Every structure is written in C-alpha cells, then in structure tokens.
Amino acid sequence: MLKPPRVSLRRGAWTCAGCFISIVLVAALLLCLIGFALSQLFKPASSAPRMERRALLLAATIPPSQKRAEPFGVFYQQTFTVEMDEGAAWLASSADGKGKLSTDDFAELHVTRPDGSTRTWSHDFRNTAHTEITSISAQDVSALFLPGRNQVTLTLRDLMPFTYWSQAYYLVFDAPAPTATATSTPKPTRLPTQTPTLNTAALSAATSVPTAQPTRLPTIEPTPLTNDIQPKDAEPKTSDSSLDALWLIGAGLGLAVVGVVFVMLVLKRKPPAPQSVLCGWLDVYDQATHDSLTALDLARYPTGAAFTLDPLRVSAWNGQTFVAAVQPSEHGAQIVFGKGQKAQRGDRRAIFEEALMLEDGAQFVIADRLRIEYRNPQLQWNADAYSRA
C-alpha cells in the first residue's frame, strides 16, 4: 500500500498567515463599527432639525341648527392641501391637540397621500342606543399621512333628526421650525382647495323660520403653537440615533462572532486530499471467448473503468454492475472486484473483500476467465502485498 502524502510545511505556513490576517481585519472592522456607534450616541443634539407643533383649523365650531323632522345629511365638507413631514399628527377640537371631539352625528377624515393611495378615519358619535352624542379623546391620525403633499377632506354628516352641531376640528402636526434665514412673512403653502358644501336646501324646505347656518371658514394657514404640549395619549419617541447606534453595536458583535467562528474553522480545516488521476495501461483477456483488450490507457477513464463479460466490454464507471473495475483513490489506482467474485494469482485463490492497490506488473484472474495485467513503469510491483490467501 502507498503511504498517504505528508502535509506540506509551506501549506501550514500559508494557513497561519491567512488566520492572522483574518483576525487583524475582523478586529479593525469591529473597532470602526464601535467608533461609529459611539459617534452616533454622542452626536450633538443641535444636528437634528428642531420641530415645532402646528395647528390647521379644518372646521370651526358649528352651533345647533334649527330642528326638523328629517336628517340633514352632509352639513359640512371642505378639502385642504397640507405639506406634511415625518412626525405625529393629531385630530382634536383645540389647537393644543388635547380637545375632545364631538359631532352630531358622524365625522370622516379622508386623506389622499402623495403616492396616490388613500386612507380614511371616521367615527359615529352616537351611543349604542342612538339616544345621545358621546365625545371621544383626540385621535392619533399619523398613519393616514405620508411625507409630502397630502389632500385632506373633512366631512360632517347628520344621520338622525332633529338637529346637527359640531365642535371645532384641528389638525395638529409636527413640522420643522423655520431657519434663521427665513423671511418674516412665510409664504402660505397649506390652503383650502374647496369651499364648504352646506345642505341649505334641506334647511329652507323644513321650516320658514331662519335657521342657523354653519360658519364659513376663511382661508387658514397653519399657525405655529408657542407651547410644545403633546396630547396625553402621545408616547415619547425613542432617539433614532440611539437605535442606530445600538443596531451598529449588535452588528459589530455579530460580525466579531462570525469572524471567530471562521478562524476556528480555518484552523481545524483538514488539508485537501490530493486528486488522483488514473494512469498506466491494462491488458485484459477473456479466457472463455478469447476476446482481448490490449494497451488500454486508463487516462481515458478519469472516473474509473468497469469491465463486463459476454461480450468483453470496458466503459466509464458510473455505478453499474461489473466483474472488475479500476477506480482512482487518494493513493493511486485500485482494482475492485464484483461481489463474491474469486480472484486468482498463481496457484492461490482468495475472495477479496476490499479494493487492492495496483502496482506495475500486478496480474489477476477473475471469475476463472478474466485475466487483467497492469503496467505502469513509475510504480514498483510489491508481491508481498498480494500474497494473502
């Protein structure tokens, strides 16, 4: 049997050098990530834009109307164009974003966002028995908006007789504070695009007594609030820079763990087995049919050569049934016998249970008819290796 090749010292040196370089690179990358995370944690607060609370009057207070026997339907509707930024948005009855909402009977806020999608908030203020109007706290409508130009339509509707009324509606939202270079008179950017639609025909038909009409709203520009009081339901926001820093620290630690595992795998990696290539020549002779194959070059069968009888044939080995086969191994060419086949050398017979290595001059007679002789001047024949019974 041929001895396995020794591990090259040069290969070991290159492996150690690669491990050292990998450790240095992982350490340097980890230090960079930690430094960036610390810089984000201790970033000056002045670097973030200062936000201020603004309030846009969507509908003023509407007093109770004259009674009538039929519902009035839509008694107020108006559309606004609002430039929104990232931040919270609240619907309330007061400019500080805290006032409770109350309308007789139904309110709907329809938003067309910059990408063309729509979102709607609505609420029926009647109780379950439809006997009285119940107020609700200020509503968080941040999910209805996207940064950019949003079209907001407020619709108030009367569903039951005998009258209608409503408290004021304010859209309270966060917007960047104007910089020092801004002019003293900012240009209006959030203007109503549609006048209110009032159901005055239904009112005049119901009674001849003059009825109270909803107050028509003038063109309103969102006004910045002097206080920065958030509604009681608002939750404190987590600093984005802190979240980014924590994420970067976690990513750095994860990368460090991956680097350590990689280095351990490299250290434990076994040297690759040398690729074996079949070489040499075979003379094959069928003693029963007198068929023969001479000077068969094994280099033509890199995956192995399989021999079959009746008639004598040789083909590339791919797992098919065979009488004998020559296959490559990490130590060289080896001959494999079919299951239970008897192989003879000289006057001695044996049933070989494992593959045997081929060396120059090796001869076998398989199944009492197939004679195989191997020639390879580069290998020396060792008769003792095949003297077993």
MISEFI-299772 format. One line per field, with one value per residue (C-alpha): residue in three letters; x, y, z; chain. Coordinates in steps of 0.2 Angstrom, whole numbers. Layout:
<kekes>
code	ala  ...
x	X  ...
y	Y  ...
z	Z  ...
unit	A  ...
</kekes>
This chain:
<kekes>
code	met  leu  lys  pro  pro  arg  val  ser  leu  arg  arg  gly  ala  trp  thr  cys  ala  gly  cys  phe  ile  ser  ile  val  leu  val  ala  ala  leu  leu  leu  cys  leu  ile  gly  phe  ala  leu  ser  gln  leu  phe  lys  pro  ala  ser  ser  ala  pro  arg  met  glu  arg  arg  ala  leu  leu  leu  ala  ala  thr  ile  pro  pro  ser  gln  lys  arg  ala  glu  pro  phe  gly  val  phe  tyr  gln  gln  thr  phe  thr  val  glu  met  asp  glu  gly  ala  ala  trp  leu  ala  ser  ser  ala  asp  gly  lys  gly  lys  leu  ser  thr  asp  asp  phe  ala  glu  leu  his  val  thr  arg  pro  asp  gly  ser  thr  arg  thr  trp  ser  his  asp  phe  arg  asn  thr  ala  his  thr  glu  ile  thr  ser  ile  ser  ala  gln  asp  val  ser  ala  leu  phe  leu  pro  gly  arg  asn  gln  val  thr  leu  thr  leu  arg  asp  leu  met  pro  phe  thr  tyr  trp  ser  gln  ala  tyr  tyr  leu  val  phe  asp  ala  pro  ala  pro  thr  ala  thr  ala  thr  ser  thr  pro  lys  pro  thr  arg  leu  pro  thr  gln  thr  pro  thr  leu  asn  thr  ala  ala  leu  ser  ala  ala  thr  ser  val  pro  thr  ala  gln  pro  thr  arg  leu  pro  thr  ile  glu  pro  thr  pro  leu  thr  asn  asp  ile  gln  pro  lys  asp  ala  glu  pro  lys  thr  ser  asp  ser  ser  leu  asp  ala  leu  trp  leu  ile  gly  ala  gly  leu  gly  leu  ala  val  val  gly  val  val  phe  val  met  leu  val  leu  lys  arg  lys  pro  pro  ala  pro  gln  ser  val  leu  cys  gly  trp  leu  asp  val  tyr  asp  gln  ala  thr  his  asp  ser  leu  thr  ala  leu  asp  leu  ala  arg  tyr  pro  thr  gly  ala  ala  phe  thr  leu  asp  pro  leu  arg  val  ser  ala  trp  asn  gly  gln  thr  phe  val  ala  ala  val  gln  pro  ser  glu  his  gly  ala  gln  ile  val  phe  gly  lys  gly  gln  lys  ala  gln  arg  gly  asp  arg  arg  ala  ile  phe  glu  glu  ala  leu  met  leu  glu  asp  gly  ala  gln  phe  val  ile  ala  asp  arg  leu  arg  ile  glu  tyr  arg  asn  pro  gln  leu  gln  trp  asn  ala  asp  ala  tyr  ser  arg  ala
x	0  6  8  -3  6  13  6  17  25  23  4  4  13  1  -14  -6  -3  -21  -28  -18  -23  -42  -40  -32  -46  -60  -53  -51  -68  -75  -66  -73  -91  -89  -81  -96  -108  -101  -100  -119  -123  -114  -119  -124  -142  -142  -138  -156  -168  -179  -198  -212  -231  -243  -261  -273  -291  -301  -319  -324  -337  -354  -369  -385  -396  -415  -424  -433  -441  -428  -409  -399  -386  -369  -369  -351  -337  -320  -304  -286  -269  -256  -237  -233  -216  -211  -219  -235  -252  -267  -286  -293  -305  -292  -276  -265  -270  -279  -298  -311  -320  -339  -351  -369  -369  -354  -337  -325  -307  -302  -283  -276  -257  -243  -241  -260  -266  -280  -283  -299  -303  -321  -332  -350  -353  -370  -371  -376  -395  -393  -400  -386  -369  -353  -337  -320  -302  -290  -286  -269  -270  -252  -254  -265  -251  -235  -221  -226  -242  -257  -275  -287  -306  -316  -335  -348  -364  -381  -389  -404  -416  -419  -404  -385  -370  -351  -336  -321  -308  -290  -276  -261  -244  -225  -216  -198  -195  -191  -172  -164  -164  -182  -192  -203  -218  -218  -227  -243  -242  -257  -273  -290  -294  -313  -326  -338  -354  -369  -386  -395  -409  -415  -415  -426  -438  -440  -446  -449  -440  -422  -410  -393  -380  -363  -350  -340  -321  -309  -293  -282  -264  -257  -251  -236  -240  -230  -231  -225  -238  -242  -258  -259  -260  -244  -230  -212  -201  -185  -170  -166  -148  -148  -157  -145  -130  -137  -140  -122  -115  -125  -120  -102  -103  -111  -98  -85  -93  -94  -75  -70  -80  -72  -55  -58  -65  -49  -38  -47  -48  -40  -28  -37  -35  -23  -33  -29  -28  -28  -13  -5  -10  -21  -20  -37  -40  -56  -50  -68  -71  -54  -58  -45  -41  -23  -14  -30  -25  -33  -30  -46  -56  -54  -68  -64  -65  -78  -76  -91  -92  -101  -95  -80  -83  -75  -84  -83  -88  -104  -110  -116  -114  -96  -85  -70  -67  -52  -55  -45  -41  -31  -16  -17  -26  -35  -44  -62  -69  -88  -97  -92  -80  -65  -48  -33  -15  -3  -10  -18  -36  -45  -61  -56  -67  -59  -50  -32  -19  -12  7  17  16  1  -9  -26  -38  -56  -71  -59  -59  -55  -36  -30  -12  -7  8  15  34  33  26  36  27  26  22  21  5  -4  2  -13  -24
y	0  18  29  45  61  71  89  102  114  128  125  126  142  150  144  153  169  168  166  181  192  187  191  208  213  207  217  233  232  229  245  255  250  253  270  275  269  280  295  292  291  307  317  335  337  353  342  336  348  357  353  363  360  367  368  369  373  361  366  380  376  374  379  368  371  373  357  347  330  323  321  335  323  331  348  352  347  355  350  356  353  350  348  335  329  314  316  314  321  323  327  337  351  363  370  362  344  339  344  330  328  328  330  327  313  307  313  307  312  307  308  307  304  309  292  292  280  285  282  286  290  290  289  288  299  291  279  261  265  281  292  304  310  304  313  305  310  317  305  300  300  299  283  292  303  302  315  327  335  327  332  331  331  333  328  331  322  322  305  307  321  334  345  345  353  350  356  363  351  355  345  346  340  342  352  358  375  389  393  410  414  413  429  437  433  415  411  401  383  375  382  375  369  368  378  370  362  365  357  373  367  355  368  380  367  361  377  395  401  407  393  394  391  384  397  398  396  409  404  397  395  383  393  388  384  393  378  361  351  334  325  314  299  303  291  298  295  285  294  287  290  279  265  266  265  250  242  245  238  222  221  223  210  198  201  198  181  176  180  170  155  157  157  142  133  138  131  115  113  97  98  93  76  75  72  56  53  36  32  16  3  -13  -29  -38  -56  -66  -85  -91  -81  -76  -58  -46  -28  -23  -7  0  18  22  40  40  35  48  42  23  9  -5  -22  -34  -51  -59  -50  -42  -23  -8  8  23  18  26  13  -1  -19  -26  -41  -30  -11  0  16  31  34  46  34  29  16  2  -13  -18  -35  -39  -45  -63  -64  -75  -68  -80  -76  -91  -107  -97  -92  -80  -70  -52  -41  -24  -15  -18  -5  -8  -8  -11  -30  -34  -49  -56  -69  -65  -77  -91  -82  -63  -60  -42  -36  -19  -9  7  9  23  11  -4  -21  -27  -46  -47  -35  -49  -65  -65  -80
z	0  -4  11  12  7  21  25  17  29  16  17  36  35  22  33  49  39  32  50  57  43  45  64  60  48  59  74  63  56  74  80  66  70  88  84  73  85  99  87  84  103  107  92  97  98  88  72  71  64  78  76  81  84  71  70  55  58  47  54  66  80  72  83  84  69  68  71  58  56  43  44  36  28  24  33  31  19  15  7  12  4  18  17  30  36  46  64  73  68  79  76  91  95  101  94  108  102  118  115  114  98  97  82  79  72  60  55  42  38  20  15  -2  0  -11  -19  -24  -11  1  20  30  48  53  69  73  89  93  108  105  108  96  110  114  107  116  114  111  115  102  89  83  64  60  50  37  31  21  19  6  -1  6  2  17  16  32  30  44  42  51  52  63  67  74  73  70  78  79  89  80  71  71  63  74  67  69  56  55  63  51  50  54  35  33  29  42  32  26  10  13  7  15  8  6  -11  -10  -2  11  5  15  14  14  3  15  29  19  15  33  40  36  52  49  53  60  46  49  49  33  36  29  21  35  37  50  65  75  93  107  118  114  124  117  120  135  124  115  118  120  105  105  98  81  84  99  90  75  87  96  80  74  90  88  70  76  89  77  64  78  82  64  62  77  70  53  61  71  56  46  60  61  42  36  21  5  -1  -17  -33  -40  -59  -67  -76  -84  -96  -94  -104  -102  -109  -108  -107  -112  -128  -132  -133  -128  -125  -126  -120  -113  -107  -91  -93  -105  -90  -76  -66  -67  -79  -77  -86  -91  -99  -113  -123  -116  -114  -105  -101  -89  -72  -65  -53  -65  -62  -66  -65  -61  -61  -59  -49  -43  -25  -15  -15  -34  -45  -36  -43  -36  -39  -41  -26  -22  -37  -35  -40  -43  -43  -47  -38  -24  -23  -12  -11  -9  2  -1  -15  -19  -25  -42  -45  -60  -65  -55  -63  -58  -65  -60  -61  -68  -85  -85  -84  -81  -81  -75  -82  -75  -75  -62  -49  -42  -40  -22  -22  -3  -4  -14  -6  6  5
unit	A  A  A  A  A  A  A  A  A  A  A  A  A  A  A  A  A  A  A  A  A  A  A  A  A  A  A  A  A  A  A  A  A  A  A  A  A  A  A  A  A  A  A  A  A  A  A  A  A  A  A  A  A  A  A  A  A  A  A  A  A  A  A  A  A  A  A  A  A  A  A  A  A  A  A  A  A  A  A  A  A  A  A  A  A  A  A  A  A  A  A  A  A  A  A  A  A  A  A  A  A  A  A  A  A  A  A  A  A  A  A  A  A  A  A  A  A  A  A  A  A  A  A  A  A  A  A  A  A  A  A  A  A  A  A  A  A  A  A  A  A  A  A  A  A  A  A  A  A  A  A  A  A  A  A  A  A  A  A  A  A  A  A  A  A  A  A  A  A  A  A  A  A  A  A  A  A  A  A  A  A  A  A  A  A  A  A  A  A  A  A  A  A  A  A  A  A  A  A  A  A  A  A  A  A  A  A  A  A  A  A  A  A  A  A  A  A  A  A  A  A  A  A  A  A  A  A  A  A  A  A  A  A  A  A  A  A  A  A  A  A  A  A  A  A  A  A  A  A  A  A  A  A  A  A  A  A  A  A  A  A  A  A  A  A  A  A  A  A  A  A  A  A  A  A  A  A  A  A  A  A  A  A  A  A  A  A  A  A  A  A  A  A  A  A  A  A  A  A  A  A  A  A  A  A  A  A  A  A  A  A  A  A  A  A  A  A  A  A  A  A  A  A  A  A  A  A  A  A  A  A  A  A  A  A  A  A  A  A  A  A  A  A  A  A  A  A  A  A  A  A  A  A  A  A  A  A  A  A  A  A  A  A  A  A  A  A  A  A  A  A  A  A  A  A  A  A  A  A  A  A  A  A  A  A  A  A  A  A
</kekes>
